[in-house]
Amino acid sequence: MQKAKDLIDHYKLEAHPEGGYYRETYRSTEAIVHTALPGRFIGERSFSTAIYFLLEKGSFSAFHRIKSDECWHFYSGGCLLVHIIYKNVVLRISDWFMWGWNIYDKASSSSRTR
């Protein structure tokens, strides 16, 4: 997949621990001290960070727990299907999101929640 490799090279993306490739593009100069954060955090946290993330066709991002809010921007490629498993529901995917180019065609790559 040459386009993905070209993007990885151009943006100097690195392998992401949960799958795909990424590069941090912004990190706030200020941080919130650990003692002011909820118990799920083990250290201080930047006010904000931003990354580029690329997931090649046929690969996946491993299930992982997201501790902070995230904001995603879709730039190119096919559909991305995101599963959310809520803490109070054991082994059940209870909601999903899909992003893609054709937001008007519900049968193909759409941008919708259900």
C-alpha positions in Angstrom: 0.0 0.0 0.0 2.2 2.8 -1.3 0.0 5.7 -0.3 0.1 4.7 3.4 3.9 4.2 3.2 4.3 7.6 1.6 2.2 9.2 4.4 4.2 7.4 7.1 7.4 8.6 5.6 6.3 12.1 4.9 4.9 12.8 8.4 7.6 10.7 10.1 5.1 8.5 11.8 6.2 5.9 14.3 4.6 2.5 15.2 1.9 3.1 17.8 1.8 0.7 20.8 -1.9 -0.3 20.1 -1.5 -0.6 16.3 -1.2 1.8 13.5 1.3 4.7 13.2 1.4 8.1 14.9 3.3 11.3 15.6 2.6 13.9 18.2 2.0 17.3 16.7 1.2 19.4 19.8 1.7 19.3 23.5 0.6 22.0 25.9 3.4 23.7 27.8 1.4 23.4 31.0 0.3 20.3 32.9 -2.2 19.3 35.6 -0.5 18.0 38.7 -1.2 14.4 39.6 -3.0 15.3 42.9 -5.6 17.4 41.0 -6.5 14.5 38.7 -9.0 11.6 39.1 -7.6 8.4 40.5 -7.4 6.7 37.1 -4.2 8.8 36.3 -0.8 7.8 37.6 1.1 11.0 36.8 0.7 14.6 35.7 -1.2 15.2 32.4 -0.7 17.9 29.8 -3.6 20.3 29.3 -3.8 19.1 25.7 -2.0 17.0 23.1 -2.6 16.2 19.5 -1.3 13.5 17.2 -1.6 12.3 13.6 -2.7 8.7 13.5 -2.7 6.3 10.5 -4.3 2.9 10.4 -3.6 0.9 7.3 -6.3 -1.2 5.6 -6.4 -4.7 7.1 -4.8 -3.7 10.4 -6.4 -2.8 13.6 -5.9 -0.7 16.8 -6.0 -3.1 19.8 -8.8 -2.6 22.3 -7.6 -0.2 25.0 -9.1 2.0 27.7 -9.1 5.7 26.9 -8.7 7.7 30.1 -9.1 11.2 28.6 -11.3 12.9 26.0 -10.2 12.5 22.4 -11.1 14.5 19.3 -10.6 12.7 16.0 -10.4 14.2 12.5 -10.8 12.0 9.4 -8.6 13.0 6.4 -8.5 10.1 4.0 -9.1 6.4 3.4 -12.0 4.0 3.9 -14.4 3.6 6.7 -13.2 3.3 10.3 -15.4 1.3 12.6 -14.9 2.1 16.3 -16.4 -0.2 19.0 -17.1 1.1 22.5 -17.5 -1.4 25.4 -19.0 0.3 28.4 -17.7 -0.6 31.8 -21.0 -1.8 33.2 -21.7 -4.2 30.2 -19.6 -7.4 30.3 -18.3 -8.7 26.9 -20.9 -6.8 24.9 -20.3 -4.1 22.3 -23.2 -1.7 23.1 -22.4 1.2 20.7 -20.4 1.9 17.6 -19.3 4.8 15.4 -18.2 4.8 11.8 -16.3 7.5 9.9 -15.7 7.8 6.2 -16.1 9.8 3.0 -19.7 9.2 1.9 -21.7 10.5 4.8 -25.0 10.4 2.8 -24.9 6.7 1.7 -25.9 4.6 4.7 -25.0 1.4 2.9 -21.3 2.4 2.4 -18.7 4.5 4.3 -20.8 6.8 6.4 -20.4 9.0 9.3 -23.1 8.0 11.8 -23.7 6.8 15.3 -26.2 4.2 16.4 
